[in-house]
Amino acid sequence: MKKNGRFMVGLVGVATVVTYLIWTGVSETMVYYLTPVELMQRVEADPTFHQVGVKVGGQVIPGTYHRAEGELLHIFDVEDLDDPSVTFTVEFRDALPDTFTETVEVVLEGRLREDGVFEAKTLLTKCGSRYEASQEELAG
């Protein structure tokens, strides 16, 4: 009976440690996913939200993209998909994905600086037309 008791105590201890490690790992890597409207509302309600890393999805505004002279810095504006009046400027210091165009939907990971510029660490493009079924495929 004593050996089974020790085994159970050890098993509970291991399970507790594993649960703690999973919980802290998920908590530390969790990132908010927001729309531009939600991001602006959060920042307005809590100015310390500028320090929080977030993911934001939006549409690149045509005609706003340019690359800084002499450095790998891409600058463009993004608008909310549902409310185009909500926009912000993005700075991205890395190579752009091949699918990046001035009319693409993007998902950005980074933070909104206090000057209102979103400093993106990661930029993903959404290219729905490539992966969505055509009207003929949907009908058939």
C-alpha positions as a printed NumPy array, in Angstrom:
array([[  0.   ,   0.   ,   0.   ],
       [  2.858,   2.416,   0.809],
       [  4.416,   1.942,  -2.641],
       [  1.115,   2.766,  -4.364],
       [  0.733,   5.845,  -2.184],
       [  4.203,   7.13 ,  -3.118],
       [  3.517,   6.428,  -6.765],
       [  0.25 ,   8.396,  -6.639],
       [  1.923,  11.337,  -4.856],
       [  4.682,  11.328,  -7.49 ],
       [  2.151,  11.128, -10.305],
       [  0.156,  14.052,  -8.89 ],
       [  3.4  ,  16.045,  -8.507],
       [  4.43 ,  15.417, -12.105],
       [  0.947,  16.271, -13.359],
       [  1.016,  19.525, -11.363],
       [  4.394,  20.547, -12.792],
       [  3.334,  19.719, -16.366],
       [  0.079,  21.662, -15.963],
       [  1.98 ,  24.666, -14.58 ],
       [  4.461,  24.617, -17.481],
       [  1.669,  24.413, -20.064],
       [ -0.265,  27.246, -18.41 ],
       [  2.733,  29.605, -18.191],
       [  3.811,  28.769, -21.754],
       [  0.387,  29.572, -23.162],
       [  0.061,  32.747, -21.079],
       [  3.435,  34.117, -22.184],
       [  2.904,  33.455, -25.888],
       [ -0.712,  34.601, -26.073],
       [ -1.251,  37.577, -28.408],
       [ -4.48 ,  39.558, -28.83 ],
       [ -6.029,  39.499, -32.33 ],
       [ -7.909,  42.715, -33.005],
       [ -9.429,  44.758, -35.775],
       [ -8.12 ,  48.326, -36.188],
       [-11.33 ,  49.652, -34.581],
       [-10.86 ,  47.396, -31.537],
       [ -7.178,  48.363, -31.274],
       [ -7.981,  52.08 , -31.252],
       [-10.723,  51.544, -28.66 ],
       [ -8.356,  49.605, -26.38 ],
       [ -5.611,  52.224, -26.66 ],
       [ -8.09 ,  55.024, -25.989],
       [ -9.448,  53.241, -22.908],
       [ -6.006,  52.223, -21.61 ],
       [ -2.926,  54.115, -22.882],
       [ -0.617,  51.421, -21.441],
       [ -1.963,  49.152, -24.206],
       [  0.733,  50.725, -26.432],
       [  3.186,  48.35 , -24.738],
       [  1.158,  45.205, -25.496],
       [  1.953,  43.06 , -28.528],
       [ -1.08 ,  42.456, -30.737],
       [ -2.147,  40.969, -34.055],
       [ -4.223,  43.262, -36.244],
       [ -6.004,  42.434, -39.473],
       [ -6.842,  45.05 , -42.082],
       [ -6.705,  46.158, -45.706],
       [ -3.722,  47.951, -47.249],
       [ -4.87 ,  51.319, -48.604],
       [ -3.955,  51.599, -52.307],
       [ -1.395,  54.296, -53.106],
       [  0.062,  54.522, -49.589],
       [  2.95 ,  52.044, -49.91 ],
       [  6.512,  53.299, -50.188],
       [  9.94 ,  52.046, -49.225],
       [ 12.368,  54.204, -47.285],
       [ 15.498,  55.191, -49.224],
       [ 18.611,  53.227, -48.36 ],
       [ 17.109,  50.871, -45.779],
       [ 14.776,  47.906, -45.517],
       [ 11.78 ,  49.845, -44.222],
       [  8.335,  49.464, -45.775],
       [  5.695,  52.058, -44.908],
       [  2.01 ,  51.866, -45.79 ],
       [ -1.419,  52.594, -44.356],
       [ -4.004,  50.015, -43.281],
       [ -7.748,  50.473, -42.865],
       [-10.381,  48.514, -41.   ],
       [-12.343,  46.151, -43.232],
       [-15.713,  47.18 , -41.774],
       [-14.978,  50.854, -41.035],
       [-12.565,  52.361, -43.599],
       [-12.481,  55.624, -41.631],
       [-10.236,  53.911, -39.047],
       [ -6.68 ,  53.812, -40.388],
       [ -3.114,  53.74 , -39.148],
       [  0.373,  53.819, -40.652],
       [  2.508,  50.658, -40.557],
       [  6.293,  50.386, -40.484],
       [  7.724,  46.961, -41.345],
       [ 11.489,  46.315, -41.324],
       [ 11.858,  43.023, -43.158],
       [ 11.354,  41.479, -46.585],
       [  7.755,  41.597, -47.769],
       [  5.937,  38.362, -48.679],
       [  5.694,  37.652, -52.421],
       [  1.92 ,  38.017, -52.253],
       [  2.066,  41.581, -50.872],
       [  0.318,  44.119, -53.089],
       [ -1.284,  47.491, -52.466],
       [ -4.739,  45.913, -52.393],
       [ -4.099,  42.932, -50.15 ],
       [ -5.574,  42.082, -46.775],
       [ -2.847,  41.759, -44.123],
       [ -2.385,  40.389, -40.621],
       [  0.257,  42.291, -38.663],
       [  1.915,  41.353, -35.402],
       [  3.599,  44.064, -33.385],
       [  2.583,  47.07 , -31.326],
       [  0.985,  50.467, -31.822],
       [  3.51 ,  53.09 , -30.782],
       [  2.441,  56.225, -28.933],
       [  2.919,  58.281, -32.117],
       [  0.121,  56.235, -33.754],
       [  2.394,  54.172, -36.026],
       [  2.048,  50.401, -35.894],
       [  5.493,  48.811, -35.671],
       [  5.032,  45.403, -37.299],
       [  7.404,  42.55 , -36.46 ],
       [  5.511,  40.039, -38.622],
       [  3.444,  40.62 , -41.747],
       [  1.216,  37.969, -43.295],
       [ -0.884,  38.471, -46.39 ],
       [ -4.309,  37.   , -46.905],
       [ -4.84 ,  35.871, -50.452],
       [ -8.38 ,  34.514, -50.369],
       [ -8.952,  34.425, -54.124],
       [ -6.217,  31.839, -54.502],
       [ -7.757,  29.406, -52.072],
       [-11.471,  30.011, -52.353],
       [-13.674,  27.923, -54.616],
       [-14.813,  29.598, -57.813],
       [-18.516,  30.23 , -58.445],
       [-18.585,  27.283, -60.898],
       [-17.131,  24.937, -58.268],
       [-19.634,  26.128, -55.664],
       [-22.574,  25.601, -58.054],
       [-21.475,  22.106, -59.097]])
